[in-house]
Each structure stands twice: as structure tokens, then as C-alpha cells.
Amino acid sequence: QVQLAESGGGSVQAGGSLRLSCAASGSIFSINAMGWYRQAPGKQRELVATITSGGSTNYADSVKGRFTISRDNAKNTVYLQMNSLKPEDTAVYYCGAQKFYQWNYWGHGTQVTVSS
């Protein structure tokens, strides 16, 4: 099993910044990738950004140029730096881990609220 612990959510005004962190523990071997997804009220969960074990990144078009995903392998931690936040970025953000090419593991989520 893999445990994922998110932190760093909160409330911010439009144009502000937040940084989310996700620390992985447990059976972290064979994790192919980690990433962030989000779910706004009444909407489906959607990809925000992912990063592979090799460091390749992928972003949703809506966050390109504003969000940056990174990882610290020594700390088994992934970060999401969110800049120029918009009200439409308001959602619960979930950290996920992909093992054996399946997104099997999820954190409990952290709320991000952006006010206009």
C-alpha cells in the first residue's frame, strides 16, 4: 500500500499563489508517476499535472504556464506550485500515485479556494 499525505491548500485571492505538497510513504517502489487531480463541485475529477519517475511532466491546458509540478525523490514528495490563480481553479486537489501504470492510490484531498 501507498499512503499519500497532502498539505498546502487554502484560500487566496485571484492572482495569488499556493504550493501544494504530497508526501508518499509505504510501498513506494514501482511508482511510475505521481500527480495532481482536482474536482470542483458538480464536476468530474480532472487531471491537473503529472510527473513520471524519470521527471517527464504533463499539464492540463488550463494550467500550462501557471502551475509547475516538481518532485524531491529524497523526500518522496511531489509539489505543485500554483501561480496566477483564478476563481475557476477552486476545487479539491487530490494527489495520486500511479503504480504498474494504474492510478491506484489517492490522498484525501486538500481544498483550494480562489476568490475574485
C-alpha positions as a Markdown table, in Angstrom:
| # | Residue | x | y | z |
|---|---|---|---|---|
| 1 | Gln | 0.0 | 0.0 | 0.0 |
| 2 | Val | 1.0 | 3.6 | -0.6 |
| 3 | Gln | -0.1 | 6.4 | 1.7 |
| 4 | Leu | -0.3 | 9.9 | 0.3 |
| 5 | Ala | -0.4 | 13.0 | 2.6 |
| 6 | Glu | -1.3 | 16.3 | 1.0 |
| 7 | Ser | -0.8 | 19.7 | 2.5 |
| 8 | Gly | -0.7 | 23.4 | 1.4 |
| 9 | Gly | -4.3 | 24.1 | 0.4 |
| 10 | Gly | -6.1 | 27.2 | 1.5 |
| 11 | Ser | -7.9 | 30.4 | 0.4 |
| 12 | Val | -6.3 | 33.0 | -1.8 |
| 13 | Gln | -7.4 | 35.9 | -3.9 |
| 14 | Ala | -7.3 | 35.8 | -7.7 |
| 15 | Gly | -3.7 | 36.3 | -8.9 |
| 16 | Gly | -2.2 | 34.8 | -5.8 |
| 17 | Ser | -0.1 | 31.7 | -5.3 |
| 18 | Leu | -0.2 | 28.5 | -3.3 |
| 19 | Arg | 2.1 | 25.5 | -3.2 |
| 20 | Leu | 0.7 | 22.0 | -2.5 |
| 21 | Ser | 2.9 | 19.2 | -1.2 |
| 22 | Cys | 2.3 | 15.4 | -1.3 |
| 23 | Ala | 4.4 | 13.0 | 0.7 |
| 24 | Ala | 4.4 | 9.4 | -0.3 |
| 25 | Ser | 5.1 | 6.6 | 2.2 |
| 26 | Gly | 4.7 | 2.8 | 2.4 |
| 27 | Ser | 5.3 | 0.6 | -0.6 |
| 28 | Ile | 6.6 | 3.3 | -2.9 |
| 29 | Phe | 8.7 | 1.1 | -5.1 |
| 30 | Ser | 7.4 | 0.7 | -8.6 |
| 31 | Ile | 5.6 | 4.0 | -8.6 |
| 32 | Asn | 5.7 | 5.1 | -12.2 |
| 33 | Ala | 4.3 | 8.6 | -11.7 |
| 34 | Met | 2.7 | 10.9 | -9.3 |
| 35 | Gly | 0.4 | 13.8 | -10.0 |
| 36 | Trp | -2.4 | 16.1 | -9.0 |
| 37 | Tyr | -6.0 | 15.9 | -10.0 |
| 38 | Arg | -8.8 | 18.2 | -8.9 |
| 39 | Gln | -12.6 | 18.1 | -8.5 |
| 40 | Ala | -14.8 | 21.1 | -8.5 |
| 41 | Pro | -18.4 | 20.9 | -7.1 |
| 42 | Gly | -20.7 | 19.3 | -9.6 |
| 43 | Lys | -17.8 | 18.3 | -11.9 |
| 44 | Gln | -15.8 | 15.2 | -12.6 |
| 45 | Arg | -12.2 | 14.8 | -11.3 |
| 46 | Glu | -9.8 | 16.1 | -13.9 |
| 47 | Leu | -6.0 | 15.9 | -14.4 |
| 48 | Val | -4.0 | 18.9 | -13.4 |
| 49 | Ala | -0.4 | 17.8 | -13.7 |
| 50 | Thr | 1.7 | 14.6 | -13.6 |
| 51 | Ile | 5.4 | 13.8 | -13.3 |
| 52 | Thr | 7.0 | 10.5 | -14.0 |
| 53 | Ser | 9.8 | 8.8 | -12.1 |
| 54 | Gly | 12.0 | 10.0 | -14.9 |
| 55 | Gly | 11.0 | 13.6 | -14.5 |
| 56 | Ser | 8.7 | 14.0 | -17.5 |
| 57 | Thr | 5.8 | 16.3 | -16.9 |
| 58 | Asn | 2.3 | 16.7 | -18.3 |
| 59 | Tyr | -0.1 | 19.6 | -17.7 |
| 60 | Ala | -3.8 | 20.3 | -18.4 |
| 61 | Asp | -4.1 | 23.1 | -21.0 |
| 62 | Ser | -5.9 | 25.2 | -18.4 |
| 63 | Val | -2.9 | 25.4 | -16.1 |
| 64 | Lys | 0.0 | 25.5 | -18.5 |
| 65 | Gly | 2.3 | 28.4 | -17.8 |
| 66 | Arg | 0.7 | 29.0 | -14.4 |
| 67 | Phe | 1.3 | 25.7 | -12.5 |
| 68 | Thr | 4.6 | 23.8 | -12.1 |
| 69 | Ile | 4.9 | 20.2 | -10.8 |
| 70 | Ser | 8.2 | 19.0 | -9.3 |
| 71 | Arg | 9.5 | 16.2 | -7.1 |
| 72 | Asp | 12.1 | 15.6 | -4.4 |
| 73 | Asn | 13.0 | 12.0 | -4.7 |
| 74 | Ala | 15.0 | 12.0 | -1.5 |
| 75 | Lys | 11.8 | 13.1 | 0.4 |
| 76 | Asn | 9.4 | 11.1 | -1.7 |
| 77 | Thr | 7.5 | 14.3 | -2.1 |
| 78 | Val | 5.8 | 16.0 | -5.1 |
| 79 | Tyr | 4.9 | 19.6 | -5.2 |
| 80 | Leu | 2.5 | 21.7 | -7.2 |
| 81 | Gln | 3.4 | 25.4 | -7.4 |
| 82 | Met | 0.3 | 27.3 | -8.4 |
| 83 | Asn | 0.7 | 30.9 | -9.6 |
| 84 | Ser | -1.7 | 33.4 | -11.1 |
| 85 | Leu | -4.6 | 31.5 | -9.6 |
| 86 | Lys | -8.1 | 32.1 | -11.0 |
| 87 | Pro | -11.5 | 31.5 | -9.4 |
| 88 | Glu | -12.0 | 28.6 | -11.8 |
| 89 | Asp | -9.1 | 26.8 | -10.1 |
| 90 | Thr | -11.3 | 26.4 | -7.0 |
| 91 | Ala | -11.5 | 22.7 | -6.3 |
| 92 | Val | -10.4 | 19.9 | -4.0 |
| 93 | Tyr | -7.0 | 18.9 | -5.2 |
| 94 | Tyr | -6.0 | 15.2 | -4.9 |
| 95 | Cys | -2.6 | 13.7 | -5.0 |
| 96 | Gly | -2.3 | 10.5 | -6.9 |
| 97 | Ala | 0.3 | 7.8 | -7.4 |
| 98 | Gln | 0.5 | 5.5 | -10.4 |
| 99 | Lys | 1.8 | 2.0 | -9.8 |
| 100 | Phe | 2.1 | -0.6 | -12.5 |
| 101 | Tyr | 0.5 | 2.1 | -14.8 |
| 102 | Gln | -2.7 | 2.3 | -12.8 |
| 103 | Trp | -3.7 | 5.4 | -10.8 |
| 104 | Asn | -4.4 | 3.2 | -7.7 |
| 105 | Tyr | -3.6 | 5.5 | -4.8 |
| 106 | Trp | -5.1 | 8.8 | -3.7 |
| 107 | Gly | -4.7 | 11.2 | -0.9 |
| 108 | His | -7.7 | 12.6 | 1.0 |
| 109 | Gly | -7.6 | 15.9 | -0.9 |
| 110 | Thr | -6.9 | 19.5 | 0.0 |
| 111 | Gln | -9.3 | 22.4 | -0.6 |
| 112 | Val | -8.1 | 25.3 | -2.8 |
| 113 | Thr | -10.4 | 28.3 | -2.9 |
| 114 | Val | -9.7 | 31.3 | -5.1 |
| 115 | Ser | -11.8 | 34.4 | -4.6 |
| 116 | Ser | -12.3 | 37.1 | -7.2 |
